[in-house]
Amino acid sequence: MEKSIKSELIGVFIFNADCKVYEQNEGKIHWQLDIRDEHADVNEMIKRAEKLFLRIEEFDKKAKAAIAEKMIDYKNDFWPQSDENDENLNWDAVDAGEYDVTKEEFKAAITLYDIIVRASDIYCEYDDGDLFGGHRIHTYFDNDYNLVSADV
């Protein structure tokens, strides 16, 4: 097993034997190539990572829109912006949705943090921008960059 793999686009991936991944943590986005699957081809994975890297802005924009679409109701129904302990809280305003976060606000709040290229999909973590009390948003995409699932 090679100790490192160099990508001209992304940088040097260092092998982490404990986790069976190659990691590149130099930029604002942390990258991993997960080779735990016995069918994983690290050369194919680095090509997929570089292809995604070249489209990262477009991917991130579409991903944020898909995540917001998928999670906006959960956010507004179960993670309210209002302080439920505020004795002066206007519950009629809460029920009317006056404290709800819009999809645009949701997209603007979240930030891509981790990308893990795996044999059969791509896993990404987003910083929630405190939409969900500081929890990470866990997302899975197919190899065509379509959102498969998202949760907190």
Sine and cosine of phi, psi and omega as CSV:
sin_phi,cos_phi,sin_psi,cos_psi,sin_omega,cos_omega
0.00,0.00,0.79,-0.61,0.04,-1.00
-0.92,0.40,0.58,-0.82,0.02,-1.00
-0.98,0.21,-0.43,0.90,0.01,-1.00
-0.45,-0.89,0.37,-0.93,0.06,-1.00
-0.73,-0.68,0.75,-0.67,-0.01,-1.00
-0.98,-0.22,0.79,-0.61,0.15,-0.99
-0.95,-0.31,0.80,-0.61,0.04,-1.00
-0.89,0.45,-0.43,0.90,-0.05,-1.00
-1.00,-0.02,-0.70,0.71,-0.16,-0.99
-0.99,-0.13,-0.57,0.82,-0.04,-1.00
0.83,-0.55,-0.31,-0.95,-0.07,-1.00
-1.00,-0.03,0.80,-0.61,0.10,-0.99
-0.99,-0.13,0.80,-0.59,0.01,-1.00
-0.97,-0.23,0.71,-0.70,-0.02,-1.00
-0.97,0.26,0.77,-0.64,0.10,-1.00
-0.95,-0.32,0.98,-0.21,-0.09,-1.00
-0.91,0.42,-0.55,0.84,-0.01,-1.00
-0.89,0.46,-0.63,0.78,-0.05,-1.00
-0.98,-0.18,-0.17,0.99,-0.07,-1.00
0.84,0.55,0.78,0.63,0.05,-1.00
-0.66,-0.75,0.44,-0.90,0.22,-0.98
-0.99,-0.13,0.74,-0.67,-0.09,-1.00
-0.86,-0.52,0.60,-0.80,0.12,-0.99
-0.70,-0.71,0.95,-0.31,-0.12,-0.99
-0.89,-0.46,0.40,0.92,-0.10,-0.99
-0.99,0.17,-0.51,0.86,-0.08,-1.00
-0.99,-0.13,-0.19,-0.98,0.02,-1.00
-0.96,0.28,-0.36,0.93,0.11,-0.99
-0.95,-0.31,0.76,-0.65,0.04,-1.00
-1.00,-0.04,0.74,-0.67,-0.04,-1.00
-0.93,-0.37,0.58,-0.81,0.13,-0.99
-0.64,-0.77,0.52,-0.85,0.18,-0.98
-0.91,-0.41,0.94,-0.35,-0.09,-1.00
-1.00,0.00,0.93,-0.38,-0.05,-1.00
-0.94,-0.34,0.39,0.92,0.03,-1.00
-0.91,0.42,-0.51,0.86,0.04,-1.00
-0.94,0.33,0.78,-0.63,-0.05,-1.00
-0.90,0.45,-0.32,0.95,0.01,-1.00
-1.00,-0.05,0.03,1.00,-0.04,-1.00
-0.93,0.37,0.73,-0.68,0.06,-1.00
-0.93,-0.37,0.96,-0.28,-0.11,-0.99
-0.88,0.48,-0.54,0.84,0.03,-1.00
-0.92,0.39,-0.64,0.76,0.06,-1.00
-0.92,0.39,-0.63,0.78,-0.01,-1.00
-0.91,0.42,-0.64,0.77,0.01,-1.00
-0.92,0.39,-0.59,0.81,0.07,-1.00
-0.89,0.45,-0.68,0.73,0.03,-1.00
-0.90,0.43,-0.66,0.75,0.02,-1.00
-0.89,0.46,-0.69,0.73,-0.01,-1.00
-0.92,0.40,-0.63,0.78,0.05,-1.00
-0.88,0.48,-0.69,0.72,0.04,-1.00
-0.91,0.41,-0.66,0.75,0.01,-1.00
-0.83,0.55,-0.66,0.76,-0.02,-1.00
-0.93,0.36,-0.35,0.94,-0.01,-1.00
-0.91,-0.43,0.34,0.94,-0.19,-0.98
-0.87,0.48,-0.63,0.78,-0.01,-1.00
-0.91,0.41,-0.72,0.70,0.04,-1.00
-0.90,0.44,-0.70,0.71,0.03,-1.00
-0.86,0.51,-0.75,0.66,-0.06,-1.00
-0.89,0.46,-0.66,0.75,0.01,-1.00
-0.89,0.46,-0.74,0.67,0.01,-1.00
-0.93,0.37,-0.62,0.78,0.02,-1.00
-0.89,0.46,-0.71,0.70,0.02,-1.00
-0.87,0.50,-0.66,0.75,0.02,-1.00
-0.90,0.44,-0.69,0.72,-0.01,-1.00
-0.92,0.38,-0.64,0.77,0.02,-1.00
-0.91,0.41,-0.71,0.71,0.02,-1.00
-0.87,0.49,-0.70,0.71,0.02,-1.00
-0.86,0.51,-0.69,0.73,-0.06,-1.00
-0.95,0.30,-0.58,0.81,-0.19,-0.98
-0.94,-0.33,-0.07,1.00,-0.11,-0.99
-0.88,0.48,-0.67,0.75,0.00,-1.00
-0.91,0.41,-0.66,0.75,0.04,-1.00
-0.87,0.49,-0.70,0.72,0.01,-1.00
-0.87,0.50,-0.78,0.63,-0.10,-0.99
-0.97,0.26,-0.48,0.88,-0.02,-1.00
-1.00,0.08,-0.54,0.84,-0.13,-0.99
-0.87,-0.50,-0.19,0.98,0.02,-1.00
-0.78,-0.63,0.92,0.39,-0.10,-0.99
-0.91,0.42,0.49,-0.87,0.07,-1.00
-0.97,0.22,-0.36,0.93,-0.04,-1.00
-0.97,0.25,0.43,-0.90,0.05,-1.00
-1.00,-0.01,0.97,-0.26,-0.06,-1.00
-0.90,0.43,-0.30,0.95,0.00,-1.00
-1.00,-0.01,-0.05,1.00,0.02,-1.00
-0.97,0.26,0.93,-0.38,-0.05,-1.00
-0.93,0.36,-0.25,0.97,0.04,-1.00
-0.99,-0.15,0.14,0.99,-0.03,-1.00
-0.90,0.44,0.73,-0.69,0.03,-1.00
-1.00,0.05,0.99,-0.15,-0.07,-1.00
-0.92,0.38,-0.43,0.90,0.08,-1.00
-0.91,0.42,-0.62,0.78,0.05,-1.00
-0.92,0.40,-0.64,0.77,0.06,-1.00
-0.88,0.48,-0.76,0.65,-0.01,-1.00
-0.89,0.45,-0.50,0.87,0.00,-1.00
-0.98,0.19,-0.11,0.99,0.04,-1.00
1.00,0.06,0.26,0.97,-0.04,-1.00
-0.92,0.39,-0.32,0.95,0.03,-1.00
-0.99,-0.17,-0.02,1.00,-0.05,-1.00
-0.90,0.43,0.52,-0.85,0.09,-1.00
-1.00,0.01,0.69,-0.73,0.05,-1.00
-0.99,0.14,0.25,-0.97,0.05,-1.00
-0.88,0.47,-0.61,0.80,0.02,-1.00
-0.90,0.43,-0.69,0.73,0.04,-1.00
-0.90,0.43,-0.63,0.78,0.01,-1.00
-0.88,0.48,-0.77,0.63,-0.02,-1.00
-0.87,0.50,-0.64,0.77,-0.02,-1.00
-0.94,0.35,-0.45,0.89,-0.07,-1.00
-0.98,0.19,-0.54,0.84,-0.13,-0.99
-1.00,0.03,0.51,-0.86,-0.05,-1.00
-0.70,-0.71,0.76,-0.65,0.05,-1.00
-0.91,0.41,0.77,-0.64,-0.07,-1.00
-0.87,-0.50,-0.73,0.68,-0.05,-1.00
-0.78,-0.62,0.61,-0.79,0.16,-0.99
-0.78,-0.63,0.83,-0.56,0.06,-1.00
-0.86,-0.50,0.93,-0.38,0.06,-1.00
-1.00,0.10,0.84,-0.54,-0.01,-1.00
-0.89,-0.46,0.13,-0.99,-0.07,-1.00
-0.85,0.53,-0.66,0.76,-0.13,-0.99
-0.90,-0.43,-0.07,1.00,-0.01,-1.00
-0.30,-0.95,-0.10,-1.00,0.04,-1.00
-0.79,-0.61,0.81,-0.59,0.03,-1.00
-0.96,-0.27,0.72,-0.70,0.04,-1.00
-0.75,-0.66,0.56,-0.83,0.15,-0.99
-0.90,-0.43,0.67,-0.74,0.06,-1.00
-0.89,-0.45,0.67,-0.74,0.20,-0.98
-0.94,0.35,0.71,-0.70,-0.13,-0.99
-0.99,0.13,-0.04,1.00,-0.01,-1.00
0.85,0.52,0.45,0.90,-0.01,-1.00
0.94,0.35,0.32,0.95,0.10,-1.00
-0.92,0.39,-0.54,0.84,-0.05,-1.00
-0.85,-0.52,0.64,0.77,0.07,-1.00
0.92,0.38,0.44,0.90,0.04,-1.00
1.00,-0.02,0.11,0.99,0.04,-1.00
-0.98,0.19,0.43,-0.90,0.07,-1.00
-0.99,0.14,0.51,-0.86,0.11,-0.99
-0.99,-0.15,0.86,-0.52,-0.04,-1.00
-0.99,-0.15,0.83,-0.57,-0.07,-1.00
-0.77,-0.64,0.51,-0.86,0.05,-1.00
-0.79,-0.61,0.71,-0.70,0.00,-1.00
-0.81,-0.58,0.54,-0.84,0.12,-0.99
-0.98,0.21,0.04,-1.00,-0.07,-1.00
-0.96,0.28,-0.05,1.00,0.14,-0.99
-0.98,-0.19,0.21,0.98,0.07,-1.00
0.95,0.33,0.38,0.93,0.09,-1.00
-1.00,0.03,0.71,-0.71,0.02,-1.00
-0.91,0.41,0.80,-0.60,0.05,-1.00
-0.99,-0.13,-0.72,0.70,0.03,-1.00
-0.40,-0.92,0.37,-0.93,0.04,-1.00
-0.50,-0.86,0.70,-0.72,0.05,-1.00
-0.41,-0.91,0.16,-0.99,0.01,-1.00
-0.98,-0.19,0.00,0.00,0.00,0.00
